[in-house]
Amino acid sequence: MTPIERVSIKSQALAVLGLKNSTATDLEIKSAYRARVKEKHPDRCNGASDEFMRITNAFEYLSGETQDFEPEFGVRQATVSRTPRPSMEFEQKPRTRSKTMSRPVSKPSLQATQIKFSQDILTACKALLRDDGGLVATHQRRVGRSVAYKVPVKLLRNVNKVALPTGDLVDTRRVQPVVLEINASEICDRAYRVPSDVVAQQFPGARTVEILFVADI
């Protein structure tokens, strides 16, 4: 190593300790070293292990404890080659349904019931109309609590009086006939949907009521 190189390395070591004077005494070097070590110790909040190692290496070089000084001492770190782990392929097994798992219970489908009113019921309905040309329901179709009455008629009037029996959903022995007045403007495709409030009052046990005006039965 040439004298010029030695001077350059010494200047770099002094700079690490924060000294700019190349003729610094041993006391000044030791004092600067203690201050820098205290500042950059890794245990302190603003400490740095790499900088701490550089300061220690610079002091050891200036005090003659070592002949080698590396300005980047402690910065370089050995790279550790990591071999990738072999990928583990898992065979996905199909899920099997437990035998104890309960299957959803399907609700039974409702069957439609066709009813033809007896002559006694038809006579009671006609008695309410008093021979004023009203209409009488002759058949009934039920699906659960949904009821549809069939009324045979070819031509509809502006206002149609229809007599039909009610209450048979609650008690077939207590069938009561009622009369509804239906405007032709409320009939769509020869079908009339009874309002829900009328159903609740006049048709006990029914949820929906529809009146079908049919030409032939």
Buried (B, 14 or more C-beta within 10 A) or exposed (E): EEEEEEEEBBEBBBEBBEBEEEEBEEEBBBBBBEEBBEBBBEEEEEBBEBBBBBBBBBBBBBEEEEEEBBEEBBEEEEEEEEEEEEEEEEEEEEEEEEEEEEEEEEEEEEEEEEBEBEEEBBEBBBEBBEEEEBBBBBBBBBEEBBBBBBBBBEEBEEEBBBBBBBBBBEEEEEBEBBBBEBEEEEBEEEEBEBEEEEBEEBBBEBEBBBBBBBEEE
